[in-house]
Amino acid sequence: MARLIRQDACDPIKIEPQDKAVFVCACGLSKNLPFCDGAHKAARTGEKAGTLYVYDKERETVVEEREDA
């Protein structure tokens, strides 16, 4: 079942439970969920505030842009 979930984060969440920090995806574009793979860079640089972006199944290409409701 598909879902459209509004996410507005453009950076990962840093968790430091041990010696090496772990970064958890907050933008929803990572292909390695729940971990960050750097895909948030596309959200940070290529998305405009106030716009809802719908990505394809692979989370690579914007298939629709809507004004934020």
Summary of the structure (lengths in Angstrom):
residues: 69
radius of gyration: 13.0
end to end distance: 22.9
largest distance: 42.4
contacts: 139
relative contact order: 0.18
helix: 10%
strand: 26%
